[in-house]
Amino acid sequence: MRRQRSPNRKAELLQCAPLFAALGDEVRLRLVHRLCDRGPASITNLTAGSGVTRQAITKHLRLMENSGLVRCARQGRESVWYLDPTHIEDARRYIDIISRQWDSALARLRDFVER
């Protein structure tokens, strides 16, 4: 017998889809790592040594901004990009929820097989 997910839980998990989509690309993961490791940075600094064009980095950052993963602030003539730790915590929480669901499903499978 399958348990029904609560409507709020399902809506909450669906709401995180853009966040995981933003994290689902190698370049964007490297940008997250860079911002976590070294803190806020300009597009110039994020592009340096990445092997990716400035335009591509900008496109990735805009997608990440739309998902709430990063935010931008002007400092003089440059835009500086910051990681939004709230959304990283949301991702961690969603992964924990999914992990508990898998643990529960595997325990039920083990019980079934052992009977």
C-alpha positions, 0 to 999 in steps of 0.5 A: 500500500502506497502512502500519499504525499501531503499536498504541501510536501509535494508542492514544496518538492516541486518548488525546488525543481528550478534549484536542482535544474540550476545545480544540474550543470557542470559549469554551474556547479563549478560556479557554486564551488567557486563562490563557496570557496572564495566568496563573492566575485565579479564575472571577470573573476569567475571567467578567469581560468574557467575555459568558458566565455564571459557571455556563457558565464553571464548566461549561467549566472542569470539562470542561477539567479532566476532559481534564487541560487545567486544574487547580484549587486553592483559595486562601482562599475562591476556586478558582484555575484553572491551565493544565497546560502538559504537556497543551498540549505533548501537543497540540503533539506530536500535531499534529506527528505528524499534520502529518508524516503529511500531509506524507508522504501529500502527497509520495506523492501528488506522486510518483504524479502525477508518474510 
